[in-house]
Amino acid sequence: MSTKPKTVDCRDCPIHKLQTFRNFEKAELNFISDFKTGELSADAGATILVEGAHSAHLFTILSGWAFRYKMLEDGRRQILNFALPGDLVGLQGSLEGEMQHSVEALTSLRLCVFEKQRLREIFTNHPELAYDVTWIAAREERILDEHLLSIGRRSALERAAYLLAFLQNRASASGEPAKRYLPVNQQHVADTLGLSTVHTNKTLRKLADRKLIRWRERSCEVLDHKGLMKIADWEGLGRENRPFI
C-alpha cells in the first residue's frame, strides 16, 4: 500500500456525479475537503485494516472493491460484507477503539484518508454530516440483518442468488464500470455464505444452468438480475439518495 497527498479534490470527486449519492452543501464540502488528509492506493489482496489493531484513520473508497471479514483461530474465514465506492471503512474501529474485523482489498483500491480523531467535529459542528454517518451505520446494520437471514434461513441456492443479486445491485448503484461482472471467486462466495467450496460450486452451477449467471475464472457475470432476486425472494436495496463522507 502507498499513501500520497490528495490528487482528487473533494469538489471534483467523481462520486458526487452519481445520482445515487446526495449533494453536499458548500460548508459541508469545505469541511470534508479539509477533513481529507490524503489518498491510499492498494493492490488486490492487500490488508487495509487488521482485527484487534488500532487505526488512526478512516477511509472512503474512491474506486475498487474491498471486503470485511473475521477469522477463527483455525483459519476459517467469514466475510461479513463488501465495500464499494462511497462506502466508509473503519467506522467501527473509530468508535470502539480497536478494530473488530479486518478489511482486505478485493480489487485494486483508491481510498480517501481521514483522521479519525476529527470525527467528533462532525457531530459538534455539522449535524447534517453527523446524520449521514448515523445513516451509513444504520444501513450497514440493515444489510447485515439481511445477510444473517440469508445464512440462517435461505437454502443454498437462495443464498447464492441473494448474494450475487446484492452485489450486482451495489455495483450498479456505486457507478462501477463493469456492472455485470462481479470481481469475486468461488472462495469469496463460500466464505460469505457459510458453505463449503464443493457445495458452493454445485450451487453456482445450478444458477448457471438456469442462465442466471456465467461464471468466469476470476469473476461472475450476472445475466438475469431479476431472476436472481426472484429466487432469493429479495426486493433489493431501494433507490434512496444515500450519503457519503
VOFIVEX-433538 format. One record per residue (C-alpha): residue number from 1; residue in one letter; x, z, y. Coordinates in pm, whole numbers, plus 50000, padded with zeros to 5 digits. Layout:
BEGIN
(NUM, A, (X, Z, Y))
...
// end
This chain:
BEGIN
(1, M, (50000, 50000, 50000))
(2, S, (50112, 49937, 50353))
(3, T, (49986, 50082, 50680))
(4, K, (50010, 49884, 51001))
(5, P, (49881, 49903, 51359))
(6, K, (49535, 49774, 51444))
(7, T, (49513, 49396, 51408))
(8, V, (49134, 49372, 51423))
(9, D, (48985, 49512, 51743))
(10, C, (48665, 49706, 51675))
(11, R, (48494, 49496, 51942))
(12, D, (48568, 49184, 51734))
(13, C, (48500, 49341, 51394))
(14, P, (48365, 49077, 51152))
(15, I, (48126, 49334, 51004))
(16, H, (47945, 49350, 51340))
(17, K, (47838, 48991, 51290))
(18, L, (47647, 49064, 50968))
(19, Q, (47273, 49105, 51011))
(20, T, (47258, 49394, 50765))
(21, F, (47453, 49628, 50997))
(22, R, (47325, 49787, 51318))
(23, N, (47486, 49717, 51655))
(24, F, (47676, 49985, 51845))
(25, E, (47614, 50098, 52199))
(26, K, (47910, 50042, 52433))
(27, A, (48011, 50411, 52441))
(28, E, (47994, 50429, 52061))
(29, L, (48207, 50119, 52022))
(30, N, (48465, 50255, 52266))
(31, F, (48485, 50581, 52071))
(32, I, (48520, 50408, 51735))
(33, S, (48790, 50181, 51876))
(34, D, (48980, 50491, 51990))
(35, F, (48899, 50674, 51664))
(36, K, (49062, 50398, 51459))
(37, T, (49436, 50459, 51424))
(38, G, (49542, 50159, 51219))
(39, E, (49478, 49947, 50913))
(40, L, (49579, 49974, 50550))
(41, S, (49640, 49690, 50306))
(42, A, (49633, 49748, 49931))
(43, D, (49666, 49527, 49625))
(44, A, (49419, 49532, 49338))
(45, G, (49484, 49835, 49118))
(46, A, (49635, 50046, 49397))
(47, T, (49518, 50407, 49426))
(48, I, (49371, 50481, 49769))
(49, L, (49273, 50843, 49717))
(50, V, (49351, 51086, 49433))
(51, E, (49119, 51354, 49296))
(52, G, (49247, 51702, 49383))
(53, A, (49462, 51581, 49672))
(54, H, (49408, 51641, 50043))
(55, S, (49386, 51333, 50261))
(56, A, (49434, 51330, 50636))
(57, H, (49237, 51009, 50667))
(58, L, (48901, 50843, 50630))
(59, F, (48869, 50471, 50564))
(60, T, (48616, 50198, 50624))
(61, I, (48652, 49891, 50405))
(62, L, (48708, 49584, 50620))
(63, S, (48736, 49341, 50328))
(64, G, (48755, 49365, 49950))
(65, W, (48612, 49595, 49681))
(66, A, (48703, 49944, 49559))
(67, F, (48551, 50195, 49319))
(68, R, (48522, 50573, 49300))
(69, Y, (48584, 50745, 48967))
(70, K, (48657, 51070, 48786))
(71, M, (48881, 51116, 48481))
(72, L, (48862, 51355, 48188))
(73, E, (49185, 51510, 48060))
(74, D, (49188, 51278, 47758))
(75, G, (49187, 50971, 47985))
(76, R, (48821, 50875, 47966))
(77, R, (48702, 50738, 48300))
(78, Q, (48361, 50744, 48463))
(79, I, (48314, 50502, 48751))
(80, L, (48075, 50665, 48999))
(81, N, (48013, 50386, 49245))
(82, F, (48160, 50079, 49408))
(83, A, (48262, 50041, 49774))
(84, L, (48236, 49717, 49971))
(85, P, (48289, 49608, 50334))
(86, G, (48130, 49853, 50576))
(87, D, (48146, 50147, 50333))
(88, L, (48306, 50474, 50439))
(89, V, (48566, 50602, 50191))
(90, G, (48691, 50960, 50170))
(91, L, (48400, 51138, 50336))
(92, Q, (48367, 51390, 50053))
(93, G, (48728, 51497, 50089))
(94, S, (48684, 51530, 50465))
(95, L, (48403, 51780, 50428))
(96, E, (48518, 51970, 50120))
(97, G, (48896, 51978, 50162))
(98, E, (49045, 51823, 49851))
(99, M, (48909, 51503, 49704))
(100, Q, (48651, 51540, 49429))
(101, H, (48718, 51193, 49288))
(102, S, (48974, 50914, 49301))
(103, V, (48942, 50573, 49465))
(104, E, (49106, 50256, 49336))
(105, A, (49123, 49905, 49483))
(106, L, (48924, 49667, 49264))
(107, T, (49049, 49366, 49461))
(108, S, (49299, 49334, 49742))
(109, L, (49175, 49554, 50026))
(110, R, (49193, 49587, 50401))
(111, L, (49082, 49921, 50536))
(112, C, (49038, 50068, 50882))
(113, V, (49208, 50409, 50906))
(114, F, (49064, 50711, 51089))
(115, E, (49195, 51065, 51132))
(116, K, (48953, 51297, 50955))
(117, Q, (49030, 51588, 51190))
(118, R, (48845, 51395, 51463))
(119, L, (48526, 51368, 51258))
(120, R, (48388, 51675, 51434))
(121, E, (48395, 51484, 51764))
(122, I, (48128, 51252, 51628))
(123, F, (47888, 51542, 51569))
(124, T, (47975, 51705, 51901))
(125, N, (47968, 51407, 52137))
(126, H, (47796, 51115, 51961))
(127, P, (47466, 51219, 51800))
(128, E, (47372, 50864, 51702))
(129, L, (47701, 50819, 51517))
(130, A, (47652, 51163, 51361))
(131, Y, (47316, 51041, 51235))
(132, D, (47493, 50734, 51096))
(133, V, (47737, 50950, 50897))
(134, T, (47445, 51153, 50761))
(135, W, (47261, 50831, 50674))
(136, I, (47565, 50700, 50488))
(137, A, (47594, 51023, 50287))
(138, A, (47220, 51025, 50209))
(139, R, (47227, 50662, 50098))
(140, E, (47520, 50733, 49868))
(141, E, (47320, 51015, 49708))
(142, R, (47019, 50784, 49662))
(143, I, (47238, 50526, 49491))
(144, L, (47394, 50788, 49264))
(145, D, (47042, 50907, 49171))
(146, E, (46960, 50554, 49056))
(147, H, (47289, 50533, 48864))
(148, L, (47210, 50863, 48692))
(149, L, (46862, 50741, 48600))
(150, S, (47018, 50429, 48456))
(151, I, (47270, 50614, 48240))
(152, G, (47015, 50876, 48132))
(153, R, (46704, 50669, 48063))
(154, R, (46764, 50294, 48066))
(155, S, (46857, 50111, 47747))
(156, A, (47200, 49949, 47726))
(157, L, (47053, 49611, 47817))
(158, E, (46860, 49759, 48110))
(159, R, (47170, 49948, 48229))
(160, A, (47384, 49635, 48232))
(161, A, (47113, 49432, 48406))
(162, Y, (47070, 49703, 48670))
(163, L, (47443, 49733, 48739))
(164, L, (47501, 49360, 48782))
(165, A, (47189, 49320, 48996))
(166, F, (47300, 49618, 49206))
(167, L, (47650, 49478, 49258))
(168, Q, (47517, 49134, 49348))
(169, N, (47278, 49295, 49596))
(170, R, (47564, 49490, 49754))
(171, A, (47791, 49185, 49768))
(172, S, (47529, 48974, 49943))
(173, A, (47448, 49247, 50198))
(174, S, (47816, 49309, 50271))
(175, G, (47897, 48948, 50352))
(176, E, (48133, 48889, 50063))
(177, P, (48200, 48514, 50044))
(178, A, (48164, 48484, 49666))
(179, K, (47819, 48640, 49648))
(180, R, (47752, 48533, 49291))
(181, Y, (48091, 48625, 49149))
(182, L, (48145, 48995, 49086))
(183, P, (48513, 49097, 49050))
(184, V, (48458, 49332, 48755))
(185, N, (48581, 49311, 48398))
(186, Q, (48406, 49447, 48091))
(187, Q, (48603, 49772, 48104))
(188, H, (48471, 49840, 48454))
(189, V, (48118, 49780, 48329))
(190, A, (48170, 50005, 48025))
(191, D, (48316, 50285, 48237))
(192, T, (48024, 50265, 48479))
(193, L, (47751, 50254, 48214))
(194, G, (47899, 50515, 47980))
(195, L, (47915, 50268, 47689))
(196, S, (48194, 50169, 47452))
(197, T, (48372, 49842, 47521))
(198, V, (48231, 49693, 47199))
(199, H, (47873, 49791, 47290))
(200, T, (47923, 49661, 47643))
(201, N, (48049, 49326, 47513))
(202, K, (47746, 49284, 47287))
(203, T, (47509, 49381, 47567))
(204, L, (47661, 49141, 47819))
(205, R, (47646, 48865, 47560))
(206, K, (47269, 48918, 47537))
(207, L, (47235, 48876, 47912))
(208, A, (47449, 48563, 47896))
(209, D, (47237, 48422, 47611))
(210, R, (46932, 48461, 47838))
(211, K, (47111, 48256, 48106))
(212, L, (47112, 48551, 48348))
(213, I, (47491, 48576, 48383))
(214, R, (47802, 48381, 48290))
(215, W, (48099, 48596, 48201))
(216, R, (48439, 48477, 48316))
(217, E, (48790, 48606, 48248))
(218, R, (48805, 48845, 48542))
(219, S, (48460, 48822, 48696))
(220, C, (48091, 48787, 48626))
(221, E, (47878, 48510, 48774))
(222, V, (47519, 48611, 48841))
(223, L, (47290, 48319, 48759))
(224, D, (46950, 48489, 48790))
(225, H, (46945, 48796, 49012))
(226, K, (46567, 48835, 48997))
(227, G, (46578, 48812, 48620))
(228, L, (46829, 49097, 48605))
(229, M, (46613, 49308, 48837))
(230, K, (46308, 49245, 48619))
(231, I, (46485, 49360, 48302))
(232, A, (46612, 49673, 48479))
(233, D, (46272, 49739, 48643))
(234, W, (46458, 49781, 48971))
(235, E, (46331, 49679, 49313))
(236, G, (46664, 49654, 49493))
(237, L, (46819, 49839, 49786))
(238, G, (46588, 49706, 50055))
(239, R, (46676, 49521, 50375))
(240, E, (46711, 49807, 50622))
(241, N, (46967, 49773, 50902))
(242, R, (47242, 50003, 50785))
(243, P, (47505, 50175, 51000))
(244, F, (47880, 50190, 50951))
(245, I, (48171, 50355, 51128))
// end
